[in-house]
Amino acid sequence: MNSEQLARQFEKAAHGSGMFELWDAFVSTFAAFFATGCGNGHIEWLTDRADGALKRITEAAQKDVASLYDPVVQAFEDDPWQDLLGDVYMRLGIGNKNTGQFFTPYNVAEAMAELTLSKQMVEDAIREHGYLTVNEPAAGGGANVIGCAHVLKEMGVNYQTDAWFVCQELSELTALTCYVQMSILGMAGVVQIGDTLKMDYHHSLYTPMCVMDERWAWRSLGKVMMRL
């Protein structure tokens, strides 16, 4: 299933609800599903957000929200190297043009990753620290970090075990979109929601891979011990 087909499924699932409200309900509930049990303390704000988003769509749409999860996961199974949700978001026409919200085309994101990452740089970082840290201060829906993960894979690097992705994003809804895509792709890292310029983050969400692979648990413990 491609992004155009998926966009049509969203339109069918709306059942009279606004498309932005449906997207909010979908992303918030999906993110809450992934965030539960991932070492994310105090995620009541996310579950409250998901509940509130569901209440803003029709009852028929509420019943269909969960039916959108599987085709999204399957689309990534078919082709993991894409900004699927970013593309669907723009196809649905719900991007905020007033704030200059336009998602970077995935082919551009991947090209930038190829220009930024060199095999020598990656190998040196892994040799010194045990893994590579990738930081994206304006993550959007996650196109740039997905592009980085693909470039690492093409280099022969296991991006799930040898790369730590730190993403910051001002828009809460967009940050949750990034978090969902990272979670589906098994990327280990954290999405911080807030103002990067002010270093003011309101919420941080760790992806499921942080607890699924014990190496990340030990690495996190090591960081904590170093700060004590």
SVG drawing of the C-alpha trace seen along z (x, -y; Angstrom):
<svg xmlns="http://www.w3.org/2000/svg" viewBox="-21 -32 59 39">
<polyline fill="none" stroke="black" stroke-width="0.4" points="0.0,0.0 1.4,-3.4 0.7,-6.8 -2.0,-7.7 -3.9,-4.5 -3.4,-5.1 -4.7,-8.7 -7.9,-7.4 -8.3,-5.0 -8.0,-8.0 -10.7,-9.8 -13.0,-6.9 -12.4,-6.5 -13.3,-10.2 -17.1,-9.6 -17.8,-13.3 -14.9,-14.2 -12.4,-16.9 -9.3,-15.4 -7.0,-17.2 -9.0,-15.9 -8.9,-12.4 -5.1,-12.6 -4.7,-13.9 -6.7,-11.0 -4.8,-8.4 -1.3,-9.7 -2.0,-10.4 -3.4,-6.9 -0.8,-5.1 2.0,-7.0 0.4,-6.2 0.4,-2.5 4.1,-2.5 5.0,-4.7 3.4,-2.4 6.1,-0.2 9.0,-1.9 10.5,-3.6 8.5,-6.7 7.6,-8.1 4.6,-10.3 2.9,-9.8 -0.5,-10.7 -0.3,-13.8 -0.1,-11.5 -3.0,-9.3 -5.1,-12.4 -4.2,-13.8 -5.3,-10.6 -8.6,-10.5 -9.3,-14.1 -8.5,-13.7 -10.9,-10.7 -13.7,-12.7 -13.3,-15.3 -14.2,-12.9 -17.5,-11.1 -18.3,-7.8 -18.1,-6.1 -14.6,-7.5 -13.6,-6.4 -14.3,-2.8 -12.2,-3.1 -9.1,-4.7 -7.6,-1.5 -8.2,0.0 -5.6,-2.4 -2.7,-1.0 -2.2,2.2 -2.0,0.8 0.5,-1.7 2.7,1.0 2.3,3.1 3.3,0.2 6.5,-0.1 7.0,3.7 6.7,3.4 8.9,0.3 10.6,-0.9 12.6,-3.7 10.0,-6.4 8.4,-9.2 5.0,-7.5 3.1,-9.5 4.6,-12.8 3.5,-12.1 0.0,-11.1 -0.2,-14.2 0.5,-16.5 -1.8,-14.5 -4.6,-15.1 -4.0,-18.8 -3.7,-19.4 -0.2,-20.9 0.0,-24.3 1.0,-26.6 0.7,-29.7 3.7,-28.4 5.6,-27.2 5.0,-23.6 6.0,-21.7 7.6,-18.2 10.9,-17.6 10.5,-15.2 12.0,-11.9 14.4,-11.7 15.8,-15.1 16.2,-13.9 18.0,-10.8 20.3,-12.8 21.2,-15.1 22.0,-12.0 24.3,-10.7 26.1,-14.0 26.4,-14.2 27.4,-10.7 30.7,-9.2 31.7,-5.6 34.8,-6.8 32.9,-9.1 30.4,-6.4 33.1,-3.8 35.1,-6.2 32.1,-7.0 31.1,-3.4 34.7,-2.4 35.0,-5.2 31.6,-5.2 30.1,-1.8 27.4,-3.5 26.7,-6.6 24.6,-9.4 22.4,-11.2 20.8,-14.5 18.0,-16.2 17.0,-19.5 14.0,-20.1 12.8,-16.6 9.4,-17.2 7.7,-13.9 11.1,-12.1 12.1,-12.1 15.7,-13.1 16.4,-10.4 14.7,-7.8 17.0,-8.8 20.0,-8.5 18.9,-5.0 18.7,-3.9 22.1,-5.3 23.6,-3.5 22.0,-0.2 23.5,-0.7 26.9,-1.1 26.4,2.2 25.7,0.6 22.8,2.0 20.9,-1.2 18.8,0.6 21.7,1.5 24.5,-0.9 22.8,-4.2 21.1,-6.4 18.6,-9.0 17.8,-12.2 15.0,-14.2 13.6,-17.5 10.4,-19.1 8.3,-22.1 5.0,-20.9 3.6,-18.2 1.5,-16.5 4.4,-16.4 6.7,-15.1 4.3,-12.3 4.2,-11.5 8.0,-11.2 7.9,-9.0 5.4,-6.6 7.5,-6.2 10.7,-5.7 8.9,-3.1 7.7,-1.1 11.2,-1.1 12.8,0.1 15.0,-3.0 16.4,-3.4 16.2,-7.0 14.2,-9.7 11.8,-12.4 11.9,-15.6 9.0,-17.9 9.7,-21.6 11.8,-24.6 15.2,-23.5 16.6,-27.1 15.6,-27.7 16.5,-24.1 13.1,-23.9 11.5,-20.5 8.1,-19.7 8.0,-15.9 10.5,-13.2 9.4,-9.9 11.7,-6.9 11.1,-4.4 10.3,-0.7 13.8,0.4 15.3,-1.2 13.8,1.6 13.6,4.3 17.3,4.6 19.2,5.0 22.3,3.3 20.4,0.0 19.3,0.6 23.0,1.1 24.1,-1.9 21.4,-4.1 22.5,-2.8 26.1,-3.6 25.1,-7.2 23.2,-7.5 26.1,-6.1 28.5,-8.6 26.3,-11.5 26.2,-10.4"/>
</svg>
